[in-house]
Amino acid sequence: MKVFEIKDIWYFAIAAVVCYLIGCFNFAVLIAHFKKKDIRELGSGNPGTMNMTRSLGLKFGAINYFCDVFKGGLPVLAGYFIFKGYVFAGTEIPVSDFARYFFGLFVIIGHIFPVTMKFKGGKGIASTMGIFMFALPCETWWYIFIIVAFLIGILFYIIFTEWGSMGSLIGITVPSIFQAVIFAERYSGNLLNGWSISIFVILLVINLLTWIAHRKNIVRLLAGEEHRTVVRKHK
């Protein structure tokens, strides 16, 4: 194992900037532009997958979803493989555990608060799902089947209940809890180490960002006034 010294922390400073800028690239705006529309002027005005689906249809919503998934997922893979085989100095904590979620976190910050759109971006659900779709199989390759099956279940939940925001929040919360449980077992002897604590904090912040971005949806859900996400045709 190679040792990651505190003096090398500047790598993460560079990664934070790069991943933030990646997050700032909004596929919803780009895809809608090809339709000669501005997604920010349609539906809820949110430049994200749900509004794309509601405003431009399932096909364009799906295209946007997969683009955002890869936007969140590919930086995670980069973080994992760049730091694979490294441990933090004085610990047995893999740097790749920290790096993949650190990279993902700044993609989400860029997606929700893009400097290119006056800090008014999407809500980060699809990109956050992409983080977990790519990060969890780094643990064990067949976790990909678990996460894909789970997300298919979320899709069916949204189709049949039409509660898109609720399904989305469940879709990012459950995988993060699953990952936290894995890390809690792995770091059982080092739970109070600063690096292990920071990993749990990153997982929490990723969730908080997406939940806060959905605060208006949550209020409408509690009031029974949330917009329906209609995917299937009603008879």
Phi, psi and omega in degrees: 000137175271151184256131177263113182271156180299333179293344180269010185297341181298337176302321181286330176296316178295317181298321180299317181293313182298313182292324176299315181294324175298316180297330181292340180284117186255111182290329181299316179296317181295312182297316179296327179299323178294337175269008181058040178228161174246109184301337180286351178250008181243148175055234181282349182085356181280126179278070183213180187300313184299314180291327175298317180295315180294321189268323185243357176104166185298321183300311182287329175297319180293318178300314179297319181302310184292326176297316180290326177300314180289330176298321178280327188277320185295319174298328177298314178298320179299314179299320181294311186283330177296321185252010177297133180093358177257147171233153177290140183307130178080007180223177172246019182279121180294132178296329181296331176296318178287313189297317185295322179278332174296314178300314181298320180303315183286336171296316180294319177301317178294324180291317183279325182235066184282129178296335181285348182231034180055036175065025178238087184251206179279191184257357168083007185293307183298318179293325177292319174300321178298323177303310183287327178298327181265327185283317184297319177296346174294334176290301181213129191302325184282358172298339179301325180291323178295312183292321178294316178298320179296316182291328174296320176299320177297320179300315179295324177300315181293319181299315188271334178263335182067017175264081184297317183293319179296315178300320180297315181294321175298321184296337178256337183283314183297312178299325180291324176293319178302314179293321180297321178296318178299314180294322180298321178290319182294321184259024186306331179266357183225031185295334181265004176289143183302322182289319179293321177299319182296327178294316178295323179296319179298315177301319179294316182295320177303316178293314182299320180300314182287325177292317179295321178297336179259017186302321179292323177296320181296317178299317180292324177298314181295331180269356182072025184242012184293145177295138178280144174257094186271115179253316180264155180278136178272146178282000000 
